[in-house]
Amino acid sequence: MHATPGHAQAESAHLEMGFLLACLRHRYDPASPIPDCAGINWNRCIELALRHRVGPMVYRQIVETGVPVPEEARERLKDIYASNAARNMARLEEMRRLVGLFRDKSVPAMVLRGPVLAASVYGDLSLRQFSDLDLLVRSEDVPRISGILSSEGYRPQFDLDPLQEKALIRFRTERCFIRSADHAVVDLHWRLLPAFFSFEAEMEPLWERSVSLDVDGTSVRTLGKEDLFLFLCMHGAKHGWDQLALVCDLGEMIRAGGKLNWSAIVERAERSGKRRMLAVGAKLVLELLGISTPAVDGDRVADQLVEVLEGRLAEGLGVQEGGGWIKWRIAWRLMESARDRLAYALDLTVVPTGMECEMVRLPKRLFGLYRLLRMGRLMGKAVSGR
């Protein structure tokens, strides 16, 4: 019986993903073995490492353990590691510069993930792959921050005047800025996540619990440890856990040491109706990286979701390979309440995006009409088949 091309590719992906996972597990448990590399398609292995944003971590484990890897593959991984380190250093310098500018203007801002997570949690700026700088500011400070970013050469994704920007702030949670000169990207958040993925309804408690960290000589404000762990779980849920790096972020938080208040983490997740999202994140860390946490117990749906996600990751697949429907279905099942599911459905179909806000300028009292514009645009796309 001959294997079909799809079946053969799936078997190959299992082999390469098994090697990547073994390298990652070895980082968290040196006694965990890295298997023989025989039969590995190194081009596919490196492609998967890049897709899952774990290339630098895998290269570091190969170097430290002396795993016999073909010279060509080893050099490619070394190049990935070196270029990522250089890019991260540039992003770190940009973060330091922007944080200084915001401080000079007396505008408070938190840095989420990016260089802060790489330096403070991974303990090595070169190990984590990231491209954007994520900033959290208060909604009333968005216009000032937008002005500062514009003066520094960043262009917003959508060209909005102040009134249109107010509409975007009402309906959405973030705005993207891009600087074409060096492809630097800043994602400006005024809410941590959409409500149906968020563990905190109001932003002020997050600011009150935020902490100041020293990142390469610069004082940076960021989320407290428990809030960061929850945020990483919810962020992973939002993206359908389609990259190993999302799971590694949680693993690195635990590996970094410093006692986490698990009772506070669980209480905040339960209070917000996000216990299932926490359980899925914690169990993925256990199943894929071998790291146990007190938050790992989950319900039947959480266990089923972990099985689905683990299987897709083992095959080298994320939610995107199956189309948007798989991502939506996973998100739908991750949500525990009918209220969150309704809000999620409305977000996909009714809540305006920057595109609708850019299309027309409406007075504040008529902002609700943006919802009709959103529905009309989606209906037009459905009719045209685009």
Helices and strands as residue ranges (DSSP letters): H 5-28, H 42-51, H 55-65, H 71-104, E 110-112, H 114-120, E 132-136, G 139-141, H 142-151, E 155-156, H 162-171, E 174-179, E 184-189, G 195-197, H 204-209, E 211-215, E 218-222, H 225-238, H 244-255, H 262-271, H 275-289, H 300-314, G 319-322, H 324-334, H 338-349, H 354-359, G 364-366, H 369-384
